[in-house]
Amino acid sequence: MNFFHDVKNRMKKLLYKIKWLNRTNERHAEECAAYRRMEIYMQDEKLELMKNARIPKALWKIGMPTMVGMLVASLYTLVDAYYVGGLGTSAVGAVSVSFPIGQIVIGLGALFGSGAASYIARLFGESNYEEANKTASTALFLSLAVGVILIILALIFLDPLLIMLGATETILPYARKYASIYIAGSIFNFFTVTVSNTITAEGATRYSMIAQITGGVVNLILAPIMIYSLKWGIRGAAVATLISMAISFLLYARYIVVKVGTLRFHIKYVIFDKKIFKGILSVGIPVFVFQLLASMAIALTNTAASRYGDNAVAAMGIVTRILALGFGVIYGFLRGFQPIAGYNYGARKFDRLKEALRVSIRWTTWFSIISAVLLLLFAPQIMALFSQDKEVIMTGSYALRIGAIPFITYGFVLVYAMLFLALGKTIEGAIFTFSRQGVFFIPLILLLPRFLGIKGIMYAQPVADILTFVLCLFFSMKINKMLNNEVEE
């Protein structure tokens, strides 16, 4: 009996040791896996671009895909306007009054995505990858929750919303058909905008570009088929846009599920942490307010133009989208500049940050100048692409040429606006946000039409842009002085 009892005790001790060794090996394996992940992060090509590559090369490789992606995203409404033009001026006006809704969706996605991207870029610079995963996941799931709530509210109050955005009695039936479908499908856009902004922080701009281009091409192909071949009219334009957004959504979802990048999105990483919320919202709120004010500016423009009939609403809507296209190209490129600036600021590589600033200003300013010249020279031909109505073409051409003049300043202003946000300078970023389409534009759009009629509507945004440029000059001197001091130290 003693023998068996002794064997039993020895077996228990052996099993205990085996379990202890297994647990130890599991912990060791987890530590090794974490270390390997850390090495992968540090060796990642995209992070290497932000860290050591020549600045022009880094900006080109990271910025160009985001620029193309934003170009395609901006083309969505232009494609709709182009094909809807055959349905008449009221249908074009319907797309125009629905445009601010898309801007608000982009703004809310950017509230979480762009805010998270800026914070994540700085976390990468500090090699804090665990916090980066928590930030990315928290931003994504919060964005979806907010998106669902707002979509439900927008559909409930659809007619009052469209009237507030400038829909006339003749435009409203078309706008209702288009916007009801577009708003319902916006949950895809909440997801894609948030994820595309977030993964930009790790330099995954090429994948983002592919996802957005794929959706854009689908929209380009489906829109004429659904509008004219299937005879769905303006509903067909909305359905084509919804399907294209769903395609982009599936590609971004694949990025997350297959774990293509270094960031990990999972509900288990969602955390209500004050520091993470501050990191996201300190940059995200100014970006969202900027988009919200942009939507308000469009709505106020549409409302002011509605006093002069559907032709004026259609003309100003087309002009707004054309200028927004150029704005989106610059903004898209600077989404690539933002992680480079944030990373090198977090890593205290101020010489690289200054060089990125100089190159970005030079490239975007040249683009702005070339774009402005083309708009000045070919305004009637550009307007004729979207409408056959002579009054729409005439009114739009005049407004487009006026808007082209201050477009020259867009590159300079946007570079510094993105720089402040990338560095987490929320006060300066907020001032830029509130000024262009808030402090300057709102009083102008309310006052100038009283004295200048429809021309007052056309001059409001250009004058606001010039005033914003003057303000930007003042703040640029301040930030340049700060960076020079950091380099000297």
N, C-alpha and C positions, 0 to 999 in steps of 0.2 A: 504493500500500500504506500509505504514511504517513497518507494521508487517512482510509482506512477504520480504521486503527489508532486515529487520533485520535477519530473518531466513536464507536468502540467504548468508549474510555476515558470520553468525555463521557457516553455512555449509562449506563455503570456508576455514574458519580458522580451522575447524575440519579436513577437508581433507588435509590441509597443515601439520597439526600436525601428522596425520597418515603417510603421506609420509615421514616426517622428522624422525618419530620413525622407519619406515621400513628401511630407509637408515642407521640410527644409529644401528639398530639390525643387518643389513647386515654387517656393518663394524665390529661390535662386534663379529658376527659369524665368519668372516674371521680371526679376531685376535685370537679367540678361536681355530679355525682350525689350524692356524699357530703354536699356542702354543702346541696343541696336536701333530702336526707333529714333533715339536721339541722334545717332550717327547718320541715319538716313535723312533726318531733318537737316542736319548741318551740311550734308553732302548734296542735298537737293539742288538740281540745276537752277531752278527758279530763284531760290534763296541766294545762290551763288551769284546770280546776275545782280541782285540788289546789293550784295555785299562787296564784290570785287571787280565785276566787269567794268569796262570803260562805260562812262555815263551815256554817250550817244547810243552805244550798242544796247545797253540796258533799257533805255527809254524806247528805242525802236522795237525791241523784242517784246517788252511788256506793254508799252503804250499803243502800238499799232493794232494789235488784236482787239484791245478794248475799244479803240476808235472805230474799227470796222464793225464791231458788235453794236456800238451805240448808233452808228450810221444806219445799220439795218433796222434797229429798234425804232429809230426816228422815221424810217421809211414806211412803217406800218400805216400811219395815218395818211401819209402822202399817197401811198398806193390806193387806199380806200377813196381818197378825194379824187384821184386821177380816174378811177373806174366809175365812181359814182357821178362824175361830171356829166355823163351821158343821160342821167336820170333827171336832170334839171337843176336850176339854181337853188330851190328849196332843199333838195337832197344834199347838195354840197354844203348848204348852211347847217343841215342837221349834223353832218360830220364835224363841222366847225364848233358847234355848241357842245358836242360830246367830247371834244379834245381835252378840255380841262379835267374831265373825270380821269382820263388816262394819266395826266400829269400828277394828279393827287395819288393815284395808285403807285406810280413810280416813286413819288415822294415818301409815301409810307414804307415802301420796300427799302428805300434808301435810308430812311430813319434808322432802321435796324441794321441793314446791310452795310451802308457806307460808314455808319458810326462804329460798327463792329470791325470793319476793315481797317480803319485808322488805328484803333486800339490794338488789333491783332498784329499789325505791322510793327508797332512799337514793342509788343510782347516778343515777337520773333527776334527783334534787335537785341532784346534782353535775354534771349534763349529760354523764355518762360512758355513752353509749349502746352503744358497742362492747362494753364489759364486761357490760352488761345482756343483750345477745344471747347472749354466751357462757354467762352464768349460767343463763339460761332453757333453753338447749339442753342443757347439762350436766345440769341437774336433771331434765329430762324423760327423757332416755335412761338415766340411772342408775336412775330410778324404774321404768322398764319392765324393766330387767335384774333388779333386785332382786325385782320382782313375779313374774316368770316362775319364778325359783328358789323363792320361798316358796309359790307355788301348787302346784308339783310336790310339795314336801315336805308340804304340808297334805293333799293328796289321798292320798299314800302312808300317812300316819298319821291318817286321818280319824276312825276309831272312838275311838282313845285321846284325840284332841283333843276330840271331842264329850263324852266321859265326863268329861274334865277340866273342861269348861265347864258341867257340871251335868246332863247327860242321864241320866235314869233308864232302867231296863230297858224300860219301856213307851214312853218318849219316843224312845229311840235309833233305832228303825226309821224313824220319821217324820223325825227330824233328819238321818239318813243320806241319805234321798231328797232332802231340801231342800238340805242343805249341799253335797253333791257337785256339784250343778249350779251353785249360787250361787258356790262357790269357783272353779270352772273359768272362769266368766264374769267373775271379778273383775279380770282383766287390763284389761278395758274401764274399770273403776273406777279402777285405778291411773293410767291415762292421763288420765281426765277430772278426777279430783281434783287431780292435779299441774298440769294445764293451767289449770283453773279458778282455782286459787290463784295461779298465776304471772301470768296475764293481768289479775288483779285489781290488780296493781302498776301497770299502765298505765291503770287505770280502766275496763277493758272489762267492766264488771259487767252491763250490759244484755244483752250477747251471752251471757254465762255464765248469766244468769237464763233466757233463752229456751231454751238447750240443756237445762238441768235441768228446766224446766217441761215441755218436749216429752217428755222421757223419763218424767217423772212421770205425765203424762196417758196415755201409751201403757200404762204399768203399771196405771193405774186401770181402763182399758178391757179390757185383756187378762186380768187376774187372774181375774175371775169367769167369763169365757168358758172359760179353760183349766182352772180348778179344777172347775167344775160342768158347763158345757155339753159340754166334751170329756171330762169325767170323768177328768182326770189327777190329781185330788187335790192333795196338797201339792207334787208335782212340777210341777204347773201353775203354782203360785205362784212357784216358782223360775224356771221358763222365762219367765214373763211379766216377772219382774225382770231376767233376763238380756237379753231383747230390748230392754227399755227402756234398759238401760245401754248396749247397742250403738247405739241411736239417738242417745243423748247423745254417745257416742264419735264417731260420724260427723260430728256438728255441730261438735265441737271440732276434729276433723281438718280440716274445711273451713276453720275459722278460720286454721289453720296453713298449709294448702296455698294458699289464695287470698290469704294475707297481708292479712287484714282489719285487724289492729292494727299497732302500731309495732314490737313485738318480732318477731324473726326466729328461727324454730326450724329448725335444720339440723344434721345430724351433723358437718358441717365446723366448726361452732362449738364442738363438745364439746372441752373442754380440762381436763386434770388439773392444775389450778393451785391452789396452796396457799391463795392469797388467796380465790379463788372458793369453794373447799371450806369454808373457815372462815366466809365470809359466809352460805353455805347452812346448814351444820350448826350454827352457833352459835345460830340461831333454830329451825331444823328439829328438832334433837334434843329440846329441851324440849317442842315441840308433839307430837312422836311419843311421847315418854314419857308425856305427858298422856293421849293416846289409848290407849296401852298400859295405863296404870294404870286408865283407864276400863273397858277390856275386862276387866282383872283384877278390878275391882270388881264388874262384872256377873257374871263367872264365880264369884267367891266368894259373891255373893248367891244365884245359882242353886244352887250346891253346898250352901250352908246351908239353902236352902228345900227342896231335894230330900229332906231328912230328914222333912219334913212332907207329902210326897206331891206328885203332879202338879198338884194344885190350887194349892198354894203357889208352885210354880215358875211356873205360868201367870200367877198374880196378880202376883207380883213382876216378872215379865218385862213385863207390860203397863204397870205403873206406871213401870218404868225407861224404857220407850220414850216414854211420855207426857211425863215430865219431860225426857227427852233432846230431845223436840220443842221445848219451850220454850227449853231451853239452846241448841239449834241455831239458833233464830230470833235470839237475842241474839248468838250467835257469828257468824252470817251477817252481821248488820248491822255488827258490829265488824270484819269482814273489809274492809268499806269504810272504816272508821275507820283501819285499820292503814296503808294506803298514804298517806293524808292525813297521818297522824302522822309516818311515815317520811320522806315527801317534805319536809315543812316542817322537820323536824329536820335533814335533810341540807342544806337551803337556809338553815338558821339563822334561820327565821322562827318564833321561839318564842312570840310573841304569838298567832299563828294556831294553833299547836299547843295552847296552853293553852285557847283558846276551843273547839277541837274536843274537848278532854278534858271541859270543863264541859258542853257540849251533849250529848255521848254519855252521860255519867253521868245527866243529867236524863231523857233519852228512855228509856234502857234500864231505869232504876229505875221509871218509871211503868209500863212494859210488865210488869215483874216483879210489881209490886203488883197490877195488874189481873188478871194470869194467876193469881196466888196466890189472890185472892178467888174467881175462877171455879172453881178446883179445889176450894176449901173448900166452896163452895155446891153444886156439881153432881158431886161425886165418884162417887156410885152410878150416876147416869145415864151418865157417861162410861165407867165400867167395863162397863156393860151393853151398850155398843156392840161390845165385843170378846169377850164371853162370855155364855152363858145360864146358866152354872153359878152357883147362888146362893152357894156357898162362895167361889168365885173373886171374885165381885162384893163380898161382904162383906169378905174379907181385903184385896182391892185398894183398896177405898174408904178403909179405915182407913189403909193405907200411903200412899195418895195425899194424904190430908189432912195427915198428918205431914210428908210431903215438900214440901207447898205452903208451909209456914211459912218455912223458910230460903230458899225460892225468891225471896223479896223481895230478898235480898242479891246475887243472881246478877249483875244488871246492874253494880253497883259493882265487884264482884270481877273480872268478866271485862274490864271497861274497862281496869283497871290491869294485868291480866295481858297483854292485847294491847298496851298501851302499852310495857311493858318489852321485849316481843319486837320491836315495831316500831323501838325505839331501839337494838336490839342489846344490851340489858342482860341478858346470858345468865344471870348468877348469880341475879339477882332472879327472872327468868323460870323458872329451874330450881326455885327454892324454891317458887314457886306451883304448879308442875307436880307436884312430889313431895309436896306437903302435902295437898291436898284428897282425893285418892283413893289416896294412898300412906301418908305418915307418920301422918295422922289416921285415914283410913278402915280400912286393913288391921287395925290392932290392935282397932278397934271392932267390926268384923264378926266377928273371931275370938273376942272376949271377951263382948260383950253377949248373944248368943244363949244362952250358958251360964247366964246369970243371969235373962234375961227371956224365953227361949224364942223363938217366932216374932216377938214384938214387938221383940226385940233386933235382928233382921234389919231391921225397919222403921225403927228409930231410928238405925242406924249411919251412913247417909249424911247425914241431917239434922244430926246432931251434928257430923260432919266438916265440913259446910258452914258451920256457925256458927263453929267454930274457925278455918276458913280466912278468914272475914270479919274476925275479930279480927286475924289476922296481916296481912291486906290493909290494915287501917287504919294499922298501923305503917309499912308500906312506902310507902303513899300519901303520908304526911307527908314522907318522905325525898325522893321524886321531885318533889313539889310545891315543896319548898325549892330543889331543884336548878334547876327551870325558872324559878322567881322570880329566882334569882341570874343566870341567863342573860339574862332580859329586862332586868334592871337594867343589865347590862353593855352 
